[in-house]
Amino acid sequence: AQSVAQPEDQVNVAEGNPLTVKCTYSVSGNPYLFWYVQYPNRGLQFLLKYITGDNLVKGSYGFEAEFNKSQTSFHLKKPSALVSDSALYFCAVRDMNFNKFYFGSGTKLNVKP
Amino acid sequence: EAQVTQNPRYLITVTGKKLTVTCSQNMNHEYMSWYRQDPGLGLRQIYYSMNVEVTDKGDVPEGYKVSRKEKRNFPLILESPSPNQTSLYFCASSLRGYGEQYFGPGTRLTVT
């Protein structure tokens, strides 16, 4: 069965420190992987995607993610966190066989000044 | 402005009273989808549409209906809402079925 796991409900990091939000997936075939961010009382906003090519993907607001096929992971990273990065982050995978999307349960990122 | 709009944004209703949540996009996207967001469960796909007159079930379709008569509109219909359908609902669209999705602002539904 297709699925996405975000093992951490919450990640706390100090401003200026690097951050990592973890995501692992299970999908048949080659995965299309996405990260989205949700600010309070807002819809989700696209951050970045991996479809093919370079395993390191760069996205909006200085975020990047590394696709690791052997570990079936797609962790979101940023070298230097900002307080304004505090939000809810979702990892998603597309099931190529059925045109469906599966989302993780979300990780709340808290960046403290 | 390119956007996905949903109406209403907030809705409180009673069990069994039919309701429709509208969704419209102005980006000429082919793919549209409905999700529900529940705490601890993330987003779960209800229905999706690859194009006009083509719809298919997502992971949690029970109790919902959709239609795609026009490319820009994708309404979500709850024919007989129940309390377990209390949730935050999002409509989304993408140019094709494999790219990034653009999300609407959400509809918070409460069924008593």
HADDOCK unambig.tbl for C-alpha pairs under 7 A between the chains (distance, minus, plus):
assign (segid A and resid 42 and name CA) (segid B and resid 105 and name CA) 5.50 0.50 0.50
assign (segid A and resid 43 and name CA) (segid B and resid 103 and name CA) 5.63 0.50 0.50
assign (segid A and resid 43 and name CA) (segid B and resid 104 and name CA) 5.73 0.50 0.50
assign (segid A and resid 43 and name CA) (segid B and resid 105 and name CA) 4.52 0.50 0.50
assign (segid A and resid 43 and name CA) (segid B and resid 106 and name CA) 6.02 0.50 0.50
assign (segid A and resid 44 and name CA) (segid B and resid 103 and name CA) 5.73 0.50 0.50
assign (segid A and resid 45 and name CA) (segid B and resid 102 and name CA) 6.96 0.50 0.50
assign (segid A and resid 45 and name CA) (segid B and resid 103 and name CA) 6.96 0.50 0.50
assign (segid A and resid 46 and name CA) (segid B and resid 100 and name CA) 6.49 0.50 0.50
assign (segid A and resid 46 and name CA) (segid B and resid 101 and name CA) 6.98 0.50 0.50
assign (segid A and resid 99 and name CA) (segid B and resid 97 and name CA) 6.40 0.50 0.50
assign (segid A and resid 100 and name CA) (segid B and resid 58 and name CA) 6.42 0.50 0.50
assign (segid A and resid 101 and name CA) (segid B and resid 45 and name CA) 6.80 0.50 0.50
assign (segid A and resid 102 and name CA) (segid B and resid 44 and name CA) 6.78 0.50 0.50
assign (segid A and resid 103 and name CA) (segid B and resid 42 and name CA) 6.26 0.50 0.50
assign (segid A and resid 103 and name CA) (segid B and resid 43 and name CA) 5.60 0.50 0.50
assign (segid A and resid 103 and name CA) (segid B and resid 44 and name CA) 6.71 0.50 0.50
assign (segid A and resid 104 and name CA) (segid B and resid 42 and name CA) 5.65 0.50 0.50
assign (segid A and resid 105 and name CA) (segid B and resid 40 and name CA) 5.55 0.50 0.50
assign (segid A and resid 105 and name CA) (segid B and resid 41 and name CA) 4.78 0.50 0.50
assign (segid A and resid 105 and name CA) (segid B and resid 42 and name CA) 3.73 0.50 0.50
assign (segid A and resid 106 and name CA) (segid B and resid 42 and name CA) 5.67 0.50 0.50
